[in-house]
Amino acid sequence: MPQKYLFRLFGGLAVSTILFCGQDAQQYSGPAHRWSFLQSSHFKGKAEMARYTGTVLRYGKPREAELMLITVLEPFRREQLVKSESDTDYYVIKQNQVMTYQTGVYPYRQMNSVFWELESGRFRKATMSTQEWCGQTYKELRVKGKTMQFFYSSYWENESRGYETIRRPGPSFSAFLYDELPLLIRKDDLSNADSARMFPMLMSSRVKQPDWDIGNPLRRPEYRPAQMTVEKGKLTWKGEERAVRIVTVLQAPVETKKATIPEKKDVFYVDLDSELRPLLRWERNDGGVLELQSLDYTDYWNQNDPGDRLPEKATIPQ
């Protein structure tokens, strides 16, 4: 990554100084809505690198998996919805979600990039790519007015290439993408949502169903009813009892012509003992479980020499 980013966050204001190769610095100041942990000194010129290990379900069997959640602030081009390499007053929160696992002799590598406006916290864009020995798939969602523009290209029959306009739920609903959840559940003002609407997961080689569900009826990708409940509790993490926020997300059953897809549940455990509010544990709706193993804050884009490694700190800053 050729660009160098330095972020100063303080006193409820997010001030970003972005240093480009051969260009002068520029600055931005505005409220860091919804996620106060972004004001932590740990984000000064650094990204959050959270590494999880556990299992995901593929072909009806649990597979050992690793998930990296990489959260960073980034200058953006409002009209193109891509990273800016010139002057801009528009900034986003970006989270890259990288999942790797092995199925028999061949590996899967799947990645989401999800973007929210820094000032408002609103979702702007998500992209997904997945590669494995059977083929590769790309998907992209962009907000356009009251709709979502959905592009895809996959190696599956009848899903080879497509473009759809998807109507977004009205303001009376709490609406989000499934793939937004790893960051949304860390919001300051998170509360119960009995009548939410959720768009299905992007991280799948198929367009009309998740990979773990291959063989079941296809369904059109669209917002569907969901519920979110938030409560406080305790979790033992690496032998230590910690106060947590427990977020349960239920996806309503889906009726198709061939069968009913049963209700699905994800449970997230967010640490409350640290101002950084890291996600400690994720019990996934495919039956898999992922648990935090290390949490680092580093300028990874400057660490690309042979032998460079993450520190992989197994403790959480207070």
TORROBA-350355 format. One record per residue (C-alpha): x, y, z. Coordinates in nm, 2 decimals. Last residue first. Example, Ala and Ser with C-alpha at 12.3 -4.5 7.8 and 13.67 -1.06 7.14 Angstrom:
2
NODE_x_y_z
NODE_1.37_-0.11_0.71
NODE_1.23_-0.45_0.78
// end
This chain:
318
NODE_x_y_z
NODE_-0.79_-0.12_2.88
NODE_-0.57_-0.27_2.62
NODE_-0.66_-0.63_2.53
NODE_-0.40_-0.91_2.56
NODE_-0.29_-1.18_2.32
NODE_-0.07_-0.95_2.11
NODE_-0.01_-1.09_1.76
NODE_0.31_-0.89_1.70
NODE_0.23_-0.89_1.33
NODE_0.52_-1.01_1.11
NODE_0.78_-0.86_0.88
NODE_1.02_-1.13_0.76
NODE_1.05_-1.02_0.40
NODE_0.95_-0.65_0.39
NODE_0.59_-0.53_0.36
NODE_0.54_-0.35_0.69
NODE_0.45_0.00_0.60
NODE_0.09_-0.09_0.50
NODE_0.06_-0.27_0.84
NODE_0.06_0.06_1.03
NODE_-0.02_-0.12_1.36
NODE_-0.27_-0.17_1.63
NODE_-0.28_-0.54_1.73
NODE_-0.54_-0.77_1.88
NODE_-0.48_-1.15_1.91
NODE_-0.68_-1.47_1.95
NODE_-1.04_-1.35_1.92
NODE_-1.29_-1.64_1.90
NODE_-1.48_-1.78_1.60
NODE_-1.76_-2.04_1.63
NODE_-1.93_-2.24_1.36
NODE_-2.29_-2.36_1.35
NODE_-2.38_-2.19_1.02
NODE_-2.55_-1.91_1.21
NODE_-2.23_-1.81_1.37
NODE_-2.13_-1.79_1.73
NODE_-1.89_-1.49_1.73
NODE_-1.65_-1.42_2.02
NODE_-1.44_-1.14_2.16
NODE_-1.55_-0.84_1.94
NODE_-1.34_-0.55_2.06
NODE_-1.49_-0.26_2.26
NODE_-1.18_-0.04_2.25
NODE_-1.27_0.12_2.58
NODE_-1.19_-0.21_2.74
NODE_-1.40_-0.39_3.01
NODE_-1.71_-0.39_2.78
NODE_-1.59_-0.67_2.54
NODE_-1.84_-0.75_2.27
NODE_-1.99_-1.10_2.25
NODE_-2.18_-1.17_1.92
NODE_-2.45_-1.43_1.87
NODE_-2.58_-1.53_1.52
NODE_-2.91_-1.71_1.47
NODE_-3.09_-1.86_1.17
NODE_-3.46_-1.93_1.13
NODE_-3.54_-2.22_0.90
NODE_-3.53_-2.22_0.51
NODE_-3.88_-2.34_0.41
NODE_-3.89_-2.56_0.11
NODE_-3.95_-2.60_-0.26
NODE_-4.15_-2.29_-0.36
NODE_-3.95_-2.08_-0.11
NODE_-4.04_-1.95_0.24
NODE_-3.76_-1.79_0.44
NODE_-3.75_-1.82_0.82
NODE_-3.66_-1.50_1.01
NODE_-3.30_-1.41_1.07
NODE_-3.22_-1.37_1.44
NODE_-2.94_-1.15_1.56
NODE_-2.83_-1.18_1.92
NODE_-2.59_-0.92_2.07
NODE_-2.43_-0.99_2.40
NODE_-2.25_-0.69_2.55
NODE_-1.96_-0.82_2.77
NODE_-1.81_-0.80_3.11
NODE_-1.50_-1.02_3.12
NODE_-1.40_-1.34_3.31
NODE_-1.04_-1.44_3.24
NODE_-0.93_-1.79_3.13
NODE_-0.86_-1.68_2.77
NODE_-1.21_-1.53_2.75
NODE_-1.47_-1.62_3.00
NODE_-1.78_-1.43_2.91
NODE_-2.02_-1.23_3.13
NODE_-2.35_-1.05_3.06
NODE_-2.52_-0.75_2.92
NODE_-2.81_-0.75_2.68
NODE_-2.89_-0.65_2.32
NODE_-3.15_-0.81_2.10
NODE_-3.17_-0.79_1.72
NODE_-3.45_-0.91_1.50
NODE_-3.46_-0.99_1.13
NODE_-3.71_-0.95_0.84
NODE_-3.56_-0.98_0.49
NODE_-3.37_-0.74_0.26
NODE_-3.30_-0.89_-0.08
NODE_-3.08_-1.15_-0.25
NODE_-3.33_-1.38_-0.43
NODE_-3.36_-1.73_-0.29
NODE_-3.21_-2.06_-0.40
NODE_-3.34_-2.39_-0.24
NODE_-3.09_-2.60_-0.04
NODE_-2.80_-2.78_-0.20
NODE_-2.54_-2.52_-0.10
NODE_-2.62_-2.38_0.24
NODE_-2.26_-2.35_0.38
NODE_-2.18_-2.14_0.07
NODE_-2.45_-1.88_0.14
NODE_-2.74_-1.86_-0.10
NODE_-2.85_-1.67_-0.42
NODE_-2.52_-1.52_-0.53
NODE_-2.30_-1.82_-0.47
NODE_-1.92_-1.79_-0.39
NODE_-2.02_-1.66_-0.05
NODE_-1.92_-1.36_0.16
NODE_-2.21_-1.13_0.06
NODE_-2.43_-1.23_0.35
NODE_-2.80_-1.16_0.33
NODE_-2.95_-0.81_0.36
NODE_-3.12_-0.75_0.69
NODE_-3.44_-0.57_0.79
NODE_-3.51_-0.49_1.15
NODE_-3.85_-0.51_1.32
NODE_-3.77_-0.60_1.68
NODE_-3.45_-0.39_1.70
NODE_-3.29_-0.38_2.05
NODE_-3.03_-0.12_2.11
NODE_-2.68_-0.01_1.99
NODE_-2.59_0.34_2.09
NODE_-2.21_0.31_2.12
NODE_-2.17_0.09_1.82
NODE_-1.96_-0.23_1.86
NODE_-2.24_-0.46_1.72
NODE_-2.23_-0.25_1.40
NODE_-1.86_-0.34_1.33
NODE_-1.88_-0.72_1.30
NODE_-2.25_-0.68_1.18
NODE_-2.19_-0.50_0.86
NODE_-2.17_-0.83_0.66
NODE_-2.53_-0.91_0.74
NODE_-2.62_-0.59_0.58
NODE_-2.83_-0.33_0.76
NODE_-3.18_-0.19_0.80
NODE_-3.35_-0.06_1.12
NODE_-3.69_0.01_0.99
NODE_-3.91_0.32_1.00
NODE_-3.67_0.49_0.76
NODE_-3.79_0.28_0.47
NODE_-3.62_-0.04_0.36
NODE_-3.38_-0.02_0.06
NODE_-3.51_-0.11_-0.28
NODE_-3.27_-0.34_-0.47
NODE_-3.16_-0.26_-0.82
NODE_-3.00_-0.56_-0.98
NODE_-2.70_-0.62_-1.21
NODE_-2.58_-0.97_-1.32
NODE_-2.31_-1.20_-1.44
NODE_-2.26_-1.58_-1.42
NODE_-2.54_-1.65_-1.18
NODE_-2.74_-1.89_-1.40
NODE_-2.46_-2.15_-1.37
NODE_-2.21_-2.07_-1.11
NODE_-1.87_-1.91_-1.18
NODE_-1.97_-1.57_-1.05
NODE_-2.00_-1.21_-1.15
NODE_-2.21_-0.97_-0.94
NODE_-2.34_-0.61_-0.92
NODE_-2.60_-0.49_-0.68
NODE_-2.71_-0.12_-0.68
NODE_-2.89_-0.05_-0.35
NODE_-3.19_0.18_-0.36
NODE_-3.33_0.49_-0.19
NODE_-3.06_0.72_-0.33
NODE_-2.78_0.50_-0.47
NODE_-2.60_0.30_-0.21
NODE_-2.35_0.06_-0.36
NODE_-2.32_-0.32_-0.33
NODE_-2.05_-0.52_-0.51
NODE_-2.00_-0.89_-0.57
NODE_-1.71_-1.10_-0.72
NODE_-1.68_-1.47_-0.76
NODE_-1.39_-1.71_-0.82
NODE_-1.36_-2.07_-0.94
NODE_-1.36_-2.44_-0.83
NODE_-1.01_-2.42_-0.68
NODE_-1.10_-2.14_-0.44
NODE_-1.13_-1.76_-0.46
NODE_-1.39_-1.53_-0.31
NODE_-1.43_-1.16_-0.37
NODE_-1.66_-0.92_-0.19
NODE_-1.74_-0.55_-0.21
NODE_-1.94_-0.32_0.02
NODE_-2.05_0.04_-0.02
NODE_-2.19_0.35_0.16
NODE_-2.32_0.25_0.51
NODE_-2.41_0.55_0.72
NODE_-2.19_0.64_1.02
NODE_-2.26_1.01_0.98
NODE_-1.92_1.17_0.99
NODE_-1.70_0.86_0.92
NODE_-1.92_0.75_0.63
NODE_-1.93_0.37_0.63
NODE_-1.73_0.12_0.41
NODE_-1.72_-0.26_0.39
NODE_-1.45_-0.46_0.22
NODE_-1.52_-0.84_0.22
NODE_-1.27_-1.11_0.16
NODE_-1.28_-1.49_0.09
NODE_-0.99_-1.73_0.06
NODE_-1.08_-2.10_0.03
NODE_-0.82_-2.38_0.02
NODE_-0.81_-2.71_-0.16
NODE_-0.71_-3.06_-0.06
NODE_-0.99_-3.13_0.19
NODE_-1.17_-2.80_0.25
NODE_-0.93_-2.56_0.40
NODE_-1.01_-2.22_0.56
NODE_-0.94_-1.85_0.51
NODE_-1.16_-1.55_0.59
NODE_-1.06_-1.19_0.54
NODE_-1.29_-0.91_0.66
NODE_-1.17_-0.56_0.56
NODE_-1.33_-0.28_0.76
NODE_-1.32_0.07_0.63
NODE_-1.44_0.38_0.81
NODE_-1.48_0.66_0.57
NODE_-1.36_1.02_0.50
NODE_-1.47_1.30_0.27
NODE_-1.29_1.63_0.26
NODE_-1.07_1.54_-0.03
NODE_-0.74_1.63_-0.18
NODE_-0.58_1.35_-0.40
NODE_-0.52_0.98_-0.37
NODE_-0.87_0.90_-0.25
NODE_-0.99_0.55_-0.19
NODE_-1.29_0.46_-0.39
NODE_-1.66_0.55_-0.38
NODE_-1.64_0.73_-0.72
NODE_-1.84_1.05_-0.65
NODE_-1.74_1.07_-0.28
NODE_-1.38_0.99_-0.33
NODE_-1.25_0.86_0.00
NODE_-0.99_0.92_0.27
NODE_-0.95_0.62_0.50
NODE_-1.00_0.52_0.86
NODE_-0.90_0.17_0.96
NODE_-1.05_-0.17_1.07
NODE_-0.89_-0.50_0.97
NODE_-1.09_-0.80_1.08
NODE_-0.89_-1.12_1.01
NODE_-1.08_-1.45_1.02
NODE_-0.91_-1.79_1.05
NODE_-1.08_-2.12_0.99
NODE_-1.08_-2.49_1.09
NODE_-1.36_-2.66_0.90
NODE_-1.69_-2.80_1.03
NODE_-1.87_-3.04_0.80
NODE_-2.18_-3.02_0.59
NODE_-2.01_-2.92_0.27
NODE_-1.87_-2.62_0.45
NODE_-1.93_-2.50_0.81
NODE_-1.70_-2.25_0.98
NODE_-1.47_-2.31_1.27
NODE_-1.24_-2.13_1.51
NODE_-0.97_-1.87_1.49
NODE_-0.99_-1.49_1.51
NODE_-0.74_-1.22_1.44
NODE_-0.81_-0.85_1.51
NODE_-0.59_-0.60_1.33
NODE_-0.69_-0.24_1.42
NODE_-0.52_0.01_1.19
NODE_-0.27_0.27_1.28
NODE_-0.17_0.64_1.24
NODE_-0.33_0.72_1.57
NODE_-0.58_0.44_1.62
NODE_-0.44_0.32_1.95
NODE_-0.49_0.67_2.08
NODE_-0.86_0.60_2.11
NODE_-1.10_0.82_1.92
NODE_-1.21_0.52_1.71
NODE_-1.34_0.36_2.03
NODE_-1.62_0.62_2.02
NODE_-1.81_0.44_1.74
NODE_-2.14_0.60_1.68
NODE_-2.03_0.92_1.52
NODE_-1.67_1.04_1.49
NODE_-1.75_1.41_1.47
NODE_-1.56_1.62_1.22
NODE_-1.22_1.74_1.13
NODE_-1.02_1.68_0.81
NODE_-0.66_1.75_0.72
NODE_-0.44_1.74_0.42
NODE_-0.07_1.66_0.39
NODE_0.14_1.76_0.09
NODE_0.22_1.51_-0.19
NODE_0.53_1.31_-0.30
NODE_0.40_0.98_-0.15
NODE_0.08_1.07_0.03
NODE_0.04_1.17_0.40
NODE_-0.31_1.18_0.54
NODE_-0.37_1.38_0.85
NODE_-0.71_1.29_1.00
NODE_-0.89_1.47_1.28
NODE_-1.17_1.29_1.45
NODE_-1.33_1.51_1.71
NODE_-1.48_1.39_2.03
NODE_-1.19_1.53_2.23
NODE_-0.92_1.35_2.04
NODE_-0.84_1.15_1.73
NODE_-0.51_1.20_1.53
NODE_-0.48_0.97_1.23
NODE_-0.16_0.92_1.02
NODE_-0.19_0.75_0.69
NODE_0.08_0.65_0.44
NODE_-0.01_0.57_0.08
NODE_0.19_0.31_-0.12
NODE_0.00_0.00_0.00
// end
